[in-house]
Structure formats: structure tokens, C-alpha cells
């Protein structure tokens, strides 16, 4: 049962990451030189702050989703055992 849970979680994670990267690739079709704000942030070095905040937010969301998934799986198992 634990292997099944790990494989389902792994499949969900891989699917999520693939969809996220596909969306990022599709939304990145705009020319980078057209965005003045991005040029200014890159020049000031602030782009790294933006990337770090976005990464922390994504990690937090993923942790929340996996914790919730584990809790739901545990509750479903308890209900099934009764």
C-alpha cells in the first residue's frame, strides 16, 4: 500500500512539474527585450529576489498539497479499516 501511495504521489508530482514547465515555455514566447521592467530588475540584481520568492511560494504550495494528500489518505485508510 505504501508503494502505491508513493507511486501516486510521484506521478502527481511529475505531472505537476511537466505541466508547469510546459506553461512556462508557452508563456515565455514574448520577446524578453520588450519587457523594460525585467531589464531594470536584471540590471539591479533584483530578479534573483523575485525568483527566490516564487520558488519559496511553489515549495510551500507543494508541501501543503502533499501534507493534505497524506492526511486524506490516512483518513480514508481509517474509514476503510472500520
Jmol script that loads the backbone (N, CA, C; Angstrom):
load data "model"
ATOM      1  N   UNK A   1       0.828  -1.187   0.000  1.00  0.00           N
ATOM      2  CA  UNK A   1       0.000   0.000   0.000  1.00  0.00           C
ATOM      3  C   UNK A   1       0.875   1.255   0.000  1.00  0.00           C
ATOM      4  N   UNK A   2       1.982   1.210   0.758  1.00  0.00           N
ATOM      5  CA  UNK A   2       2.851   2.376   0.821  1.00  0.00           C
ATOM      6  C   UNK A   2       3.503   2.652  -0.535  1.00  0.00           C
ATOM      7  N   UNK A   3       3.890   1.601  -1.244  1.00  0.00           N
ATOM      8  CA  UNK A   3       4.470   1.777  -2.567  1.00  0.00           C
ATOM      9  C   UNK A   3       3.469   2.401  -3.522  1.00  0.00           C
ATOM     10  N   UNK A   4       2.198   2.012  -3.394  1.00  0.00           N
ATOM     11  CA  UNK A   4       1.156   2.576  -4.243  1.00  0.00           C
ATOM     12  C   UNK A   4       0.987   4.057  -3.944  1.00  0.00           C
ATOM     13  N   UNK A   5       1.015   4.419  -2.668  1.00  0.00           N
ATOM     14  CA  UNK A   5       0.885   5.823  -2.284  1.00  0.00           C
ATOM     15  C   UNK A   5       2.067   6.634  -2.793  1.00  0.00           C
ATOM     16  N   UNK A   6       3.260   6.089  -2.663  1.00  0.00           N
ATOM     17  CA  UNK A   6       4.438   6.795  -3.157  1.00  0.00           C
ATOM     18  C   UNK A   6       4.405   6.936  -4.667  1.00  0.00           C
ATOM     19  N   UNK A   7       3.968   5.912  -5.342  1.00  0.00           N
ATOM     20  CA  UNK A   7       3.941   5.996  -6.795  1.00  0.00           C
ATOM     21  C   UNK A   7       2.877   6.983  -7.256  1.00  0.00           C
ATOM     22  N   UNK A   8       1.721   7.038  -6.575  1.00  0.00           N
ATOM     23  CA  UNK A   8       0.692   8.015  -6.936  1.00  0.00           C
ATOM     24  C   UNK A   8       1.181   9.427  -6.673  1.00  0.00           C
ATOM     25  N   UNK A   9       1.832   9.634  -5.538  1.00  0.00           N
ATOM     26  CA  UNK A   9       2.364  10.957  -5.228  1.00  0.00           C
ATOM     27  C   UNK A   9       3.444  11.345  -6.225  1.00  0.00           C
ATOM     28  N   UNK A  10       4.279  10.389  -6.569  1.00  0.00           N
ATOM     29  CA  UNK A  10       5.335  10.669  -7.537  1.00  0.00           C
ATOM     30  C   UNK A  10       4.744  11.011  -8.899  1.00  0.00           C
ATOM     31  N   UNK A  11       3.716  10.280  -9.298  1.00  0.00           N
ATOM     32  CA  UNK A  11       3.062  10.563 -10.576  1.00  0.00           C
ATOM     33  C   UNK A  11       2.435  11.953 -10.566  1.00  0.00           C
ATOM     34  N   UNK A  12       1.820  12.317  -9.456  1.00  0.00           N
ATOM     35  CA  UNK A  12       1.218  13.640  -9.349  1.00  0.00           C
ATOM     36  C   UNK A  12       2.281  14.726  -9.434  1.00  0.00           C
ATOM     37  N   UNK A  13       3.402  14.517  -8.756  1.00  0.00           N
ATOM     38  CA  UNK A  13       4.477  15.499  -8.770  1.00  0.00           C
ATOM     39  C   UNK A  13       5.053  15.651 -10.171  1.00  0.00           C
ATOM     40  N   UNK A  14       5.304  14.553 -10.831  1.00  0.00           N
ATOM     41  CA  UNK A  14       5.862  14.614 -12.184  1.00  0.00           C
ATOM     42  C   UNK A  14       4.886  15.295 -13.129  1.00  0.00           C
ATOM     43  N   UNK A  15       3.608  14.968 -13.020  1.00  0.00           N
ATOM     44  CA  UNK A  15       2.598  15.601 -13.871  1.00  0.00           C
ATOM     45  C   UNK A  15       2.540  17.096 -13.619  1.00  0.00           C
ATOM     46  N   UNK A  16       2.555  17.486 -12.354  1.00  0.00           N
ATOM     47  CA  UNK A  16       2.512  18.901 -11.999  1.00  0.00           C
ATOM     48  C   UNK A  16       3.717  19.641 -12.561  1.00  0.00           C
ATOM     49  N   UNK A  17       4.894  19.074 -12.399  1.00  0.00           N
ATOM     50  CA  UNK A  17       6.103  19.730 -12.890  1.00  0.00           C
ATOM     51  C   UNK A  17       6.115  19.828 -14.412  1.00  0.00           C
ATOM     52  N   UNK A  18       5.672  18.790 -15.092  1.00  0.00           N
ATOM     53  CA  UNK A  18       5.629  18.834 -16.555  1.00  0.00           C
ATOM     54  C   UNK A  18       4.654  19.903 -17.046  1.00  0.00           C
ATOM     55  N   UNK A  19       3.488  19.970 -16.411  1.00  0.00           N
ATOM     56  CA  UNK A  19       2.515  20.990 -16.806  1.00  0.00           C
ATOM     57  C   UNK A  19       3.034  22.388 -16.504  1.00  0.00           C
ATOM     58  N   UNK A  20       3.710  22.550 -15.378  1.00  0.00           N
ATOM     59  CA  UNK A  20       4.259  23.858 -15.015  1.00  0.00           C
ATOM     60  C   UNK A  20       5.326  24.280 -16.015  1.00  0.00           C
ATOM     61  N   UNK A  21       6.221  23.367 -16.363  1.00  0.00           N
ATOM     62  CA  UNK A  21       7.272  23.716 -17.313  1.00  0.00           C
ATOM     63  C   UNK A  21       6.707  23.962 -18.705  1.00  0.00           C
ATOM     64  N   UNK A  22       5.672  23.209 -19.082  1.00  0.00           N
ATOM     65  CA  UNK A  22       5.046  23.421 -20.395  1.00  0.00           C
ATOM     66  C   UNK A  22       4.401  24.804 -20.442  1.00  0.00           C
ATOM     67  N   UNK A  23       3.718  25.190 -19.377  1.00  0.00           N
ATOM     68  CA  UNK A  23       3.090  26.514 -19.332  1.00  0.00           C
ATOM     69  C   UNK A  23       4.149  27.607 -19.360  1.00  0.00           C
ATOM     70  N   UNK A  24       5.220  27.415 -18.623  1.00  0.00           N
ATOM     71  CA  UNK A  24       6.291  28.405 -18.593  1.00  0.00           C
ATOM     72  C   UNK A  24       6.895  28.570 -19.985  1.00  0.00           C
ATOM     73  N   UNK A  25       7.082  27.476 -20.675  1.00  0.00           N
ATOM     74  CA  UNK A  25       7.637  27.530 -22.018  1.00  0.00           C
ATOM     75  C   UNK A  25       6.684  28.256 -22.961  1.00  0.00           C
ATOM     76  N   UNK A  26       5.392  28.002 -22.837  1.00  0.00           N
ATOM     77  CA  UNK A  26       4.419  28.652 -23.709  1.00  0.00           C
ATOM     78  C   UNK A  26       4.295  30.136 -23.409  1.00  0.00           C
ATOM     79  N   UNK A  27       4.362  30.504 -22.138  1.00  0.00           N
ATOM     80  CA  UNK A  27       4.215  31.914 -21.783  1.00  0.00           C
ATOM     81  C   UNK A  27       5.510  32.695 -22.022  1.00  0.00           C
ATOM     82  N   UNK A  28       6.599  32.010 -22.280  1.00  0.00           N
ATOM     83  CA  UNK A  28       7.880  32.679 -22.494  1.00  0.00           C
ATOM     84  C   UNK A  28       8.105  33.025 -23.959  1.00  0.00           C
ATOM     85  N   UNK A  29       7.073  32.964 -24.775  1.00  0.00           N
ATOM     86  CA  UNK A  29       7.224  33.233 -26.191  1.00  0.00           C
ATOM     87  C   UNK A  29       7.390  34.716 -26.490  1.00  0.00           C
ATOM     88  N   UNK A  30       7.020  35.574 -25.541  1.00  0.00           N
ATOM     89  CA  UNK A  30       7.187  37.006 -25.750  1.00  0.00           C
ATOM     90  C   UNK A  30       8.677  37.349 -25.725  1.00  0.00           C
ATOM     91  N   UNK A  31       9.048  38.298 -26.535  1.00  0.00           N
ATOM     92  CA  UNK A  31      10.444  38.696 -26.597  1.00  0.00           C
ATOM     93  C   UNK A  31      10.866  39.308 -25.271  1.00  0.00           C
ATOM     94  N   UNK A  32      12.013  38.899 -24.766  1.00  0.00           N
ATOM     95  CA  UNK A  32      12.497  39.376 -23.476  1.00  0.00           C
ATOM     96  C   UNK A  32      12.888  40.848 -23.553  1.00  0.00           C
ATOM     97  N   UNK A  33      13.348  41.294 -24.686  1.00  0.00           N
ATOM     98  CA  UNK A  33      13.795  42.674 -24.803  1.00  0.00           C
ATOM     99  C   UNK A  33      12.634  43.663 -24.766  1.00  0.00           C
ATOM    100  N   UNK A  34      11.384  43.190 -24.934  1.00  0.00           N
ATOM    101  CA  UNK A  34      10.227  44.067 -24.912  1.00  0.00           C
ATOM    102  C   UNK A  34       9.819  44.453 -23.487  1.00  0.00           C
ATOM    103  N   UNK A  35      10.290  43.750 -22.494  1.00  0.00           N
ATOM    104  CA  UNK A  35       9.866  43.980 -21.114  1.00  0.00           C
ATOM    105  C   UNK A  35      10.909  44.848 -20.414  1.00  0.00           C
ATOM    106  N   UNK A  36      10.582  46.124 -20.225  1.00  0.00           N
ATOM    107  CA  UNK A  36      11.534  47.054 -19.606  1.00  0.00           C
ATOM    108  C   UNK A  36      11.730  46.767 -18.126  1.00  0.00           C
ATOM    109  N   UNK A  37      10.651  46.363 -17.438  1.00  0.00           N
ATOM    110  CA  UNK A  37      10.755  46.092 -16.016  1.00  0.00           C
ATOM    111  C   UNK A  37      11.744  44.947 -15.762  1.00  0.00           C
ATOM    112  N   UNK A  38      11.706  43.928 -16.596  1.00  0.00           N
ATOM    113  CA  UNK A  38      12.623  42.800 -16.433  1.00  0.00           C
ATOM    114  C   UNK A  38      14.066  43.243 -16.640  1.00  0.00           C
ATOM    115  N   UNK A  39      14.286  44.134 -17.603  1.00  0.00           N
ATOM    116  CA  UNK A  39      15.641  44.648 -17.825  1.00  0.00           C
ATOM    117  C   UNK A  39      16.144  45.410 -16.605  1.00  0.00           C
ATOM    118  N   UNK A  40      15.262  46.231 -16.029  1.00  0.00           N
ATOM    119  CA  UNK A  40      15.653  47.011 -14.848  1.00  0.00           C
ATOM    120  C   UNK A  40      15.939  46.094 -13.664  1.00  0.00           C
ATOM    121  N   UNK A  41      15.112  45.071 -13.480  1.00  0.00           N
ATOM    122  CA  UNK A  41      15.320  44.151 -12.351  1.00  0.00           C
ATOM    123  C   UNK A  41      16.593  43.347 -12.547  1.00  0.00           C
ATOM    124  N   UNK A  42      16.872  42.958 -13.781  1.00  0.00           N
ATOM    125  CA  UNK A  42      18.111  42.232 -14.050  1.00  0.00           C
ATOM    126  C   UNK A  42      19.320  43.126 -13.801  1.00  0.00           C
ATOM    127  N   UNK A  43      19.221  44.372 -14.188  1.00  0.00           N
ATOM    128  CA  UNK A  43      20.335  45.304 -14.000  1.00  0.00           C
ATOM    129  C   UNK A  43      20.590  45.556 -12.519  1.00  0.00           C
ATOM    130  N   UNK A  44      19.526  45.618 -11.717  1.00  0.00           N
ATOM    131  CA  UNK A  44      19.679  45.860 -10.279  1.00  0.00           C
ATOM    132  C   UNK A  44      19.970  44.587  -9.488  1.00  0.00           C
ATOM    133  N   UNK A  45      19.862  43.443 -10.125  1.00  0.00           N
ATOM    134  CA  UNK A  45      20.072  42.187  -9.422  1.00  0.00           C
ATOM    135  C   UNK A  45      18.855  41.741  -8.635  1.00  0.00           C
ATOM    136  N   UNK A  46      17.722  42.402  -8.807  1.00  0.00           N
ATOM    137  CA  UNK A  46      16.517  42.069  -8.059  1.00  0.00           C
ATOM    138  C   UNK A  46      15.777  40.869  -8.653  1.00  0.00           C
ATOM    139  N   UNK A  47      16.126  40.466  -9.853  1.00  0.00           N
ATOM    140  CA  UNK A  47      15.452  39.330 -10.473  1.00  0.00           C
ATOM    141  C   UNK A  47      15.657  38.067  -9.645  1.00  0.00           C
ATOM    142  N   UNK A  48      16.794  37.974  -8.963  1.00  0.00           N
ATOM    143  CA  UNK A  48      17.058  36.809  -8.123  1.00  0.00           C
ATOM    144  C   UNK A  48      16.127  36.773  -6.919  1.00  0.00           C
ATOM    145  N   UNK A  49      15.764  37.946  -6.408  1.00  0.00           N
ATOM    146  CA  UNK A  49      14.813  38.020  -5.298  1.00  0.00           C
ATOM    147  C   UNK A  49      13.448  37.527  -5.770  1.00  0.00           C
ATOM    148  N   UNK A  50      13.040  37.937  -6.951  1.00  0.00           N
ATOM    149  CA  UNK A  50      11.754  37.513  -7.499  1.00  0.00           C
ATOM    150  C   UNK A  50      11.738  36.006  -7.708  1.00  0.00           C
ATOM    151  N   UNK A  51      12.806  35.472  -8.261  1.00  0.00           N
ATOM    152  CA  UNK A  51      12.883  34.030  -8.490  1.00  0.00           C
ATOM    153  C   UNK A  51      12.875  33.282  -7.165  1.00  0.00           C
ATOM    154  N   UNK A  52      13.577  33.778  -6.171  1.00  0.00           N
ATOM    155  CA  UNK A  52      13.617  33.119  -4.861  1.00  0.00           C
ATOM    156  C   UNK A  52      12.234  33.121  -4.204  1.00  0.00           C
ATOM    157  N   UNK A  53      11.536  34.238  -4.267  1.00  0.00           N
ATOM    158  CA  UNK A  53      10.201  34.314  -3.670  1.00  0.00           C
ATOM    159  C   UNK A  53       9.244  33.375  -4.391  1.00  0.00           C
ATOM    160  N   UNK A  54       9.318  33.333  -5.716  1.00  0.00           N
ATOM    161  CA  UNK A  54       8.460  32.422  -6.477  1.00  0.00           C
ATOM    162  C   UNK A  54       8.778  30.966  -6.142  1.00  0.00           C
ATOM    163  N   UNK A  55      10.048  30.647  -5.998  1.00  0.00           N
ATOM    164  CA  UNK A  55      10.440  29.272  -5.659  1.00  0.00           C
ATOM    165  C   UNK A  55       9.959  28.894  -4.269  1.00  0.00           C
ATOM    166  N   UNK A  56      10.085  29.803  -3.313  1.00  0.00           N
ATOM    167  CA  UNK A  56       9.622  29.530  -1.958  1.00  0.00           C
ATOM    168  C   UNK A  56       8.114  29.332  -1.946  1.00  0.00           C
ATOM    169  N   UNK A  57       7.390  30.148  -2.699  1.00  0.00           N
ATOM    170  CA  UNK A  57       5.937  30.002  -2.773  1.00  0.00           C
ATOM    171  C   UNK A  57       5.555  28.654  -3.372  1.00  0.00           C
ATOM    172  N   UNK A  58       6.244  28.233  -4.426  1.00  0.00           N
ATOM    173  CA  UNK A  58       5.946  26.940  -5.047  1.00  0.00           C
ATOM    174  C   UNK A  58       6.269  25.783  -4.100  1.00  0.00           C
ATOM    175  N   UNK A  59       7.380  25.877  -3.401  1.00  0.00           N
ATOM    176  CA  UNK A  59       7.742  24.826  -2.445  1.00  0.00           C
ATOM    177  C   UNK A  59       6.707  24.744  -1.336  1.00  0.00           C
ATOM    178  N   UNK A  60       6.260  25.892  -0.850  1.00  0.00           N
ATOM    179  CA  UNK A  60       5.227  25.914   0.182  1.00  0.00           C
ATOM    180  C   UNK A  60       3.924  25.301  -0.294  1.00  0.00           C
ATOM    181  N   UNK A  61       3.516  25.627  -1.510  1.00  0.00           N
ATOM    182  CA  UNK A  61       2.287  25.052  -2.057  1.00  0.00           C
ATOM    183  C   UNK A  61       2.407  23.543  -2.236  1.00  0.00           C
ATOM    184  N   UNK A  62       3.544  23.101  -2.740  1.00  0.00           N
ATOM    185  CA  UNK A  62       3.748  21.659  -2.913  1.00  0.00           C
ATOM    186  C   UNK A  62       3.742  20.930  -1.564  1.00  0.00           C
ATOM    187  N   UNK A  63       4.381  21.515  -0.568  1.00  0.00           N
ATOM    188  CA  UNK A  63       4.396  20.900   0.760  1.00  0.00           C
ATOM    189  C   UNK A  63       2.977  20.812   1.311  1.00  0.00           C
ATOM    190  N   UNK A  64       2.189  21.863   1.130  1.00  0.00           N
ATOM    191  CA  UNK A  64       0.807  21.866   1.601  1.00  0.00           C
ATOM    192  C   UNK A  64      -0.012  20.791   0.891  1.00  0.00           C
ATOM    193  N   UNK A  65       0.147  20.682  -0.416  1.00  0.00           N
ATOM    194  CA  UNK A  65      -0.613  19.691  -1.187  1.00  0.00           C
ATOM    195  C   UNK A  65      -0.240  18.283  -0.756  1.00  0.00           C
ATOM    196  N   UNK A  66       1.038  17.997  -0.590  1.00  0.00           N
ATOM    197  CA  UNK A  66       1.443  16.655  -0.183  1.00  0.00           C
ATOM    198  C   UNK A  66       1.020  16.341   1.242  1.00  0.00           C
ATOM    199  N   UNK A  67       1.087  17.319   2.144  1.00  0.00           N
ATOM    200  CA  UNK A  67       0.645  17.084   3.517  1.00  0.00           C
ATOM    201  C   UNK A  67      -0.857  16.803   3.552  1.00  0.00           C
ATOM    202  N   UNK A  68      -1.615  17.559   2.781  1.00  0.00           N
ATOM    203  CA  UNK A  68      -3.056  17.343   2.718  1.00  0.00           C
ATOM    204  C   UNK A  68      -3.370  15.981   2.106  1.00  0.00           C
ATOM    205  N   UNK A  69      -2.636  15.603   1.079  1.00  0.00           N
ATOM    206  CA  UNK A  69      -2.838  14.303   0.447  1.00  0.00           C
ATOM    207  C   UNK A  69      -2.570  13.173   1.427  1.00  0.00           C
ATOM    208  N   UNK A  70      -1.518  13.301   2.208  1.00  0.00           N
ATOM    209  CA  UNK A  70      -1.198  12.268   3.207  1.00  0.00           C
ATOM    210  C   UNK A  70      -2.270  12.174   4.271  1.00  0.00           C
ATOM    211  N   UNK A  71      -2.779  13.328   4.732  1.00  0.00           N
ATOM    212  CA  UNK A  71      -3.843  13.320   5.747  1.00  0.00           C
ATOM    213  C   UNK A  71      -5.106  12.673   5.206  1.00  0.00           C
ATOM    214  N   UNK A  72      -5.464  13.007   3.984  1.00  0.00           N
ATOM    215  CA  UNK A  72      -6.666  12.427   3.380  1.00  0.00           C
ATOM    216  C   UNK A  72      -6.495  10.922   3.198  1.00  0.00           C
ATOM    217  N   UNK A  73      -5.321  10.498   2.767  1.00  0.00           N
ATOM    218  CA  UNK A  73      -5.063   9.064   2.597  1.00  0.00           C
ATOM    219  C   UNK A  73      -5.163   8.335   3.935  1.00  0.00           C
ATOM    220  N   UNK A  74      -4.654   8.934   4.992  1.00  0.00           N
ATOM    221  CA  UNK A  74      -4.715   8.318   6.314  1.00  0.00           C
ATOM    222  C   UNK A  74      -6.163   8.206   6.787  1.00  0.00           C
ATOM    223  N   UNK A  75      -6.952   9.248   6.571  1.00  0.00           N
ATOM    224  CA  UNK A  75      -8.362   9.221   6.976  1.00  0.00           C
ATOM    225  C   UNK A  75      -9.129   8.178   6.156  1.00  0.00           C
ATOM    226  N   UNK A  76      -8.862   8.108   4.851  1.00  0.00           N
ATOM    227  CA  UNK A  76      -9.516   7.105   4.007  1.00  0.00           C
ATOM    228  C   UNK A  76      -9.160   5.693   4.465  1.00  0.00           C
ATOM    229  N   UNK A  77      -7.908   5.482   4.851  1.00  0.00           N
ATOM    230  CA  UNK A  77      -7.485   4.170   5.326  1.00  0.00           C
ATOM    231  C   UNK A  77      -8.204   3.817   6.621  1.00  0.00           C
ATOM    232  N   UNK A  78      -8.327   4.804   7.541  1.00  0.00           N
ATOM    233  CA  UNK A  78      -9.023   4.543   8.800  1.00  0.00           C
ATOM    234  C   UNK A  78     -10.489   4.210   8.552  1.00  0.00           C
ATOM    235  N   UNK A  79     -11.118   4.898   7.636  1.00  0.00           N
ATOM    236  CA  UNK A  79     -12.528   4.637   7.319  1.00  0.00           C
ATOM    237  C   UNK A  79     -12.694   3.276   6.643  1.00  0.00           C
ATOM    238  N   UNK A  80     -11.727   2.910   5.817  1.00  0.00           N
ATOM    239  CA  UNK A  80     -11.798   1.629   5.129  1.00  0.00           C
ATOM    240  C   UNK A  80     -11.606   0.482   6.106  1.00  0.00           C
ATOM    241  N   UNK A  81     -10.757   0.664   7.122  1.00  0.00           N
ATOM    242  CA  UNK A  81     -10.487  -0.386   8.094  1.00  0.00           C
ATOM    243  C   UNK A  81     -11.662  -0.630   9.032  1.00  0.00           C
ATOM    244  N   UNK A  82     -12.499   0.359   9.215  1.00  0.00           N
ATOM    245  CA  UNK A  82     -13.635   0.209  10.144  1.00  0.00           C
ATOM    246  C   UNK A  82     -14.691  -0.653   9.601  1.00  0.00           C
TER     247      UNK A  82
END
end "model"
wireframe off; spacefill off
backbone 0.3
color backbone group
